[in-house]
């Protein structure tokens, strides 16, 4: 048999225990470079800047790739009709 508590926890003691179990929202700040909201102490996911200097290189789509994707979508639409 497993051990059991000898006495019941009072509601006051239970409330004191649960008082620390609260959900907090993560705070965010405005990026100094692009103006987007970003988490604190993290490089901006939009532009890659942190504390005034670029620390991440953000990949962007080339115009050729995006036009290729559009062309392939147009072909799919034509094939359905």
Order of alpha helices (4+ residues) and beta strands (2+ residues): alpha-beta-beta-beta-beta-alpha
